[in-house]
């Protein structure tokens, strides 16, 4: 049985979007390929509220995260972590020989503007990484407040991981002063996994040109220079199938209307939060709760595995906790093309299985 996915990615993909993945191949060095890739970049700029260049990568979001910290850290990186994916950014820095320090919040707590101020005030760092939305804890960091702090340090490159939030909540990249905003296809964008996207500012480009060893595949300068020189073509073979689907899906997103899309995600989030508070408890404080995924504290000590097995029989799937939170939480995603009615249906079935009514 094909299950409807309410996990933190990949998401269930609309049939017409999936069909676009099977579009016949074209030469990736042709004008048609340039037109396709330029079209995606123009639409992504609207979705990101940016005038900056857009870079595409045939990889998961982790590829561009690694590219950002390696390509643009001249001195030292300050990595802020609210869970597994901030930790991963720190591991990437260490694995690439990039000097970095990690500033961790207690699980379920956000990165605060005060933490960022304290770190940047030392003058030791010229790059900062923030996880906008952490799927392990269901935290959405107060990026507007953090951005105000970062703006006081114009030499610092601001990298933002929006892998699980972009296209599910408004992220005005230029207004926030974000230099590299990274996302990927398998979450709020509503596509299969395999393509990553980032915005790339002139400031980030200038910084990266000063870094000698930027790697090869994820060298952001190489990606940038190549698309300028070759009219939106890439140094290595791109996933044209993803690009056909992304170009089409971005049209669907624009048709829905960005404000409508963000409002739909928030409406679903509020409904799940209310349900979680009624029957269990949320891990995140309400004001830092994610708009795209809710991490629920397993206060009734249910077997999430058994629950998921029974949900599977009815054609649904949620997620257990991640890492240290594996058994003490479970997660319900409400992102991409999911509707409030589908969320209500899922929660009703969970109530029946657990006899919560």
Secondary structure, 3 states (H helix, E strand, C coil): CCCEECCCCCCCCCHHHHHHHCCCCCCCCCHHHHHHHHHHHHHHHHHHCCCCEEEEECCCHHHHHHHHHHHHCCCCEEEEECCHHHHHHHHHHHHCCCCEEEEECCCCCCCCHHHHHHHHCCCCCCEEEEECEECCCCEECCHHHHHHHHCCCCCCEEEEECCCCECCECCCHHHHCCCEEEEECCCCCCCCCCCEEEEECHHHHHHHCCCCCCCCCCCHHHHHHHHHHCCCCCCCCCCHHHHHHHHHHHHHHHHHCHHHHHHHHHHHHHHHHHHHHHHCEECCCHHHECCCEEEEECCCCCCHHHHHHHHHHCCEECEECCHHHCCCEEEEECCCCCCHHHHHHHHHHHHHHHCCC
